[in-house]
Amino acid sequence: MIRSVVRGYGAALPKRVVPNRELEGIVETSDEWIVQRTGIRQRYIAGEGETTASLGEEAARAALNRAGLTPDDIDFILVATSTPDNTFPATAVNIQKRLGMTHGFAFDMQAVCSGFVYAMATADMYIRGGMAKRVLVIGAETFSRILDWKDRTTCVLFGDGAGALVLEAAEGEGTVADRGILTAHLRSDGSHKEKLYVDGGPSTTGTVGHLRMEGREVFKHAVGMITDVIEAAFDATGTTAESLDWLVPHQANRRIIEGSAKKLGIPNEKVVVTVDLHGNTSAASIPLALSVALDDGRIKQGDLVMLEAMGGGFTWGALLIRW
Ligand code: UT7
C-alpha cells in the first residue's frame, strides 16, 4: 500500500525574541506567573516584512533542502494557518509564488491549533488517493497580529513561527513497521466555538478581529480530548504507550502536555516540549517542535512518533507516524 513518508523538515522563526520579562512592561503580569501556569519563557514576534507567508516560505525551503528536492518536485502545497497574509488568495499560493512554482496546486486549511494534524491527515489522503506524489505540508502563523495586547489573559501565551515537512508517496507493507503516516484521527465540536475564537472576520465585522479565549474552559476539556484521540490512534494500529518513541504535542501549556502524557502512561522523557522556547504558535507548534527534536538527534528514522493537537472550534486530532 502507499504510505506518506517524511523526506525533509524545516523551521523558521522571526528575528525578535520576546522574553516574559519584556511583557511585564506591557500588561500586568510576571515571568513567575507565566512560567508557573504555562511553562512559556519566551516567544518570537514577527517584525516588519515578516509574515505568515515569508516564514512559511523559509521553512519550506529548509525542508526542500533537507529532502534534496526543489520546488519542481512538489505537486501540492498545503498550509495550515489561521493568520493568512490576506483573506484570499490562500497563503499556500503566496508561498507557491515565492517558491517560483507555477505547476501543481496549493490551498490553506483552517483548524486553528489542530491545523498541522489536520493538514498532515489531508496530505496523506491526497497521496494515498494518487492525486499527489510529493507534498509540502506547512504550519505557519503570526498570532501576534491578532492578539489584543491589552488582554493579559491571552497576549502572553502566543508567538509566531513556521514549520514544514515534505511528504512523499512510498510503497509500504501495510503494517505498523512501515515508514510514514500509519493512522490519523480528527475530531471537532462546534458547540465550543465561543470558548476560543476571533471576534472579527470578513463576513461579520469586516475587520480582522482579536483572539478571545476562556482559558480555564479550554484547559478543562483539553486533556480528555487529547487522550481520547491518542487512544483511538493506538487502538487502530494495535500500538501502545510502550511502543511509542516520541509524543510531539501541540505546545499550548506544559501542564496540559504533562497531564495528557501522565494519563496515557507516557514518561516525560518521551515527550518533546518546546512551549518554553516558542510559546503557543498554533498550527506551527508541532512542526517547530519536530524540528527541534530532529535537529538535536532525539527523533531518528524508524522511530514511532505520535502527533496530537487540540484548539479552537474545538478541533482536535492525533496522527501516528513512523519516521
Ligand atoms: O492552543 C489552543 C488551546 N489553548 C489552550 O490550550 C489554553 C488552555 N488554557 C490554559 O492554558 C490556561 O487556562 C491559562 C494559561 C490560559 C490560564 O491558566 P489558569 O491556571 O487556568 O489560570 P486562570 O485563568 O484560572 O487565572 C488565574 C488567575 C486569575 O486571577 P484571579 O481571578 O484568580 O484573581 C487571572 O486573572 O490569574 C490571573 N491571570 C494572570 N495573572 C498574571 C490571568 N492571566 C494572567 C497573566 N498574568 N498574564
Residues whose N, C-alpha, C, O or C-beta is under 5 A from the ligand:
A	BS01	UT7	E28 T29 S30 W33 R37 T38 C113 R152 T153 V156 G215 R216 V218 F219 A252 N253 N280 M310 G311 G312
